[in-house]
């Protein structure tokens, strides 16, 4: 089957669409930083290869330390003014921003496809989850703000590249509703064009937002340590999270540090394989490049044959490849499960980690072939990784205690409940975990001792955008918990107790 790039969706065409929406933020060949409410074409821009097919585009315009310091000072002045704006007016402006994001949803989604490799359906879902989530906060914010006041400075947001809308922009809009000015750093790996367009629309709605690009080490003093900040919200890996924590000027200052953990499915005395099949299939979305993906399966020995039959059927049904590849020009964009991983270097790392596991004693159950993917003839495929799975990975494996952030799974076989629990807790805390079992008593026994913040029984768990609280256990999280009412509490002051694992915080909220 010969595939072609969907007409009308080339990088140049999508960039032109974005520039036509927000010419103030997009020049012909580079984008701007947003400083003090004004778009400024400052910073060093370098070529950036897109994972889709290695197309070279201008990278994020990296500012220096002094420019970042000035930007934080300007945001602090914006915060003073914004914190005095009545809640009703804040609601109106955020509602206007949400309407603009909905109006330009398709252009934002196309940018996400190009920049971070999301298939069309998943890119649209990222935008939709953001705006739908904020709709809920718009309805609830009057109740949530009773007895609460904004913090004493703007909120600094440093997030990973994988969910620019449903994580980063969503958090910013909630922070703005709560009366805080916001600062966001663009991820250097991708998403900076989509975020630029989103922030241009937020400025158009008269919201006090700042958007900066730069090297983390150059900007950390300003975006993490500055005493002008009211709080830090960080989403990323444990290494960078530890650096952020060590850089915080005061650990008693409000902070949210979401870090990765090895999320696991435990499978014990289980028979509902068709149910699990659907969960496993959905779990491969976006090549498992998300903090709530499940890359480790801990399986009762006698259930291994049934699990492998189910798992192999799921893997063989996956559709992956270039998310713009169509057979005919008038075909819709394909409904793939995933496209590339974020970069060629990440793909190379995943392949090397797989070979490491096998060479040190792991059993190669699946070693996926890119020949099963959907690609345009002659395109660069260096950032694509086919599904792979290792049985009984060695404990010395570099990914034995951490997540791969890609479509490489591992299976650990256990014989006792104690082994099951130990293998599920191998990463010293995680964001989510689940048990597949027909034994409700077993699930109840395990729940208190599984070191994950959320725990599912015969179902996966996810972040949750509205009423549901989100956080982590062990090394997967530091600071205030978020989600629903606690998201607003985390970015405001008041009499209600603040839940989290930081000085003066109550350790866990109820009903988690």
Secondary structure, DSSP 8 states (H G I E B T S, - for coil): ---EE-TT-SHHHHHHHHHHH-TTTB-SS-B-EEETTEEE--SB--EEE-TTT--EEE---B--HHHHHHHHHHHHHHHHHHHTS-HHHHHHHHHHHHHHHHHTHHHHHHHHHHHH---HHHHHHHHHHHHHHHHHHHHHHHHHTTTEEE-SS-EEEE--STTIIIIIIHHHHHHHHTT--EEEE--TTS-HHHHHHHHHHHHHTT--EEEE---HHHHHIIIII-TT-SEEEEES-HHHHHHHHHH-S-TTSEEEEE-----EEEE-S---HHHHHHHHHHHTGGGG-STT---EEEEEGGGHHHHHHHHHHHHHH--BB-TTEESSTTS-----SB---S-HHHHHHHHHHHHHHHHTT-EEEEE--GGGSB--TT---TT----EEEES--TTSTTSSS--SSSEEEEEEESSHHHHHHHHTTTS-EEEEEEE-S-HHHHHHHHTTS-EEEEEESS-----SSSS-B--SGGGEEEB-BSTHHHHHHTEEESS--BBSSTT-BS--TT-
